[in-house]
Amino acid sequence: MIMRKERSALIVFLKNPTEGHVKTRLAAGIGNEKALWIYLELLSITAEAVKNLAGISVFLYFDEALPGDASAEEHQARVHAFRNGENCTVAVQTGDNLGERMLNAFTEVKNKGFHKICIIGTDCPEISTALLEEAFRELDTHDLVTGPALDGGYYLLGMKQVHAPLFKDKNWSTTTVLASTMGDAADAGLSVALLRQLRDLDDSDDLAFFPHLEKRIFTGNHTG
C-alpha cells in the first residue's frame, strides 16, 4: 500500500507595506516613515525564516488587494522580502475581523488538501526557521500548537483540523486572546503543544527590546 505524503502549509498574514498603513501603534511613537522601515525589516526577518523551510507550501495572505488590481504577481512585487520564494501562493484575507479572516484562510488552505497548517504574522523579530519546523513537528503528536506572545496573544497557531470555535468570540489584540483560545481547546478536548514565549513588536516599548532594529531606524540602514 502506498502512503500519501502529508502536505504541510504555512499561512503568513501580512499587510501591503505602505506608509501610514502598517505598524500604526508603533508609528504613534516614532512616526509613519520609520514604522514602515521597521515593518520592512520584520518582513525580511519573516521571509528569511520562511524561505528556508523544506517541503512546506507558503500562502501569503494580504490584508487587502492592491488598488485596482488584485493579481498575485503585483502582490509579490510589492513585498521584496518574499521575492525569492519558490513555493508561495498569494491571496487576500476575507472576513469582518481577525478571527474570521484567520478561520477563512485556514479553511481555504485545508480545502486544498493540506494536512498540517500553521499561521503566523509578521510582528515577531525572533521568529526562525527552527521554530517553525518545531511547530510542524509538534503537530505529529498534538491537535494544536501555539506560540505564546508576551502580550497575551499568540505569534503562531497550528492545527490539523479546522476548529472554528478557536476563532470566535475573542477580543482580538487584547491580553485575553491566548487564554480564551486555550480555554476553547480544553473544552473541545484538544491536545496542545506550546512553543517558547516570544515578544511581538507592536509599539515603542517593544522596540526598546530590539536595539538592532532600533539602531536601523536611526541610522537609515533599513530595508527598502
Secondary structure, DSSP 4 states (H G I P E B T S, - for coil): -PPPPP-EEEEEEE----TTTS-HHHHHHH-HHHHHHHHHHHHHHHHHHHHT-SSEEEEEEESSPBTTB--HHHHHHH-GGGTT-SSEEEEE--SSSHHHHHHHHHHHHHTTT-SEEEEE-S--TT--HHHHHHHHHHTTT-SEEEEEBTTSSEEEEEESS--GGGGSS--TTSTTHHHHHHHHHHHTT--EEE---B----SHHHHTT-HHHHHHHHHT----
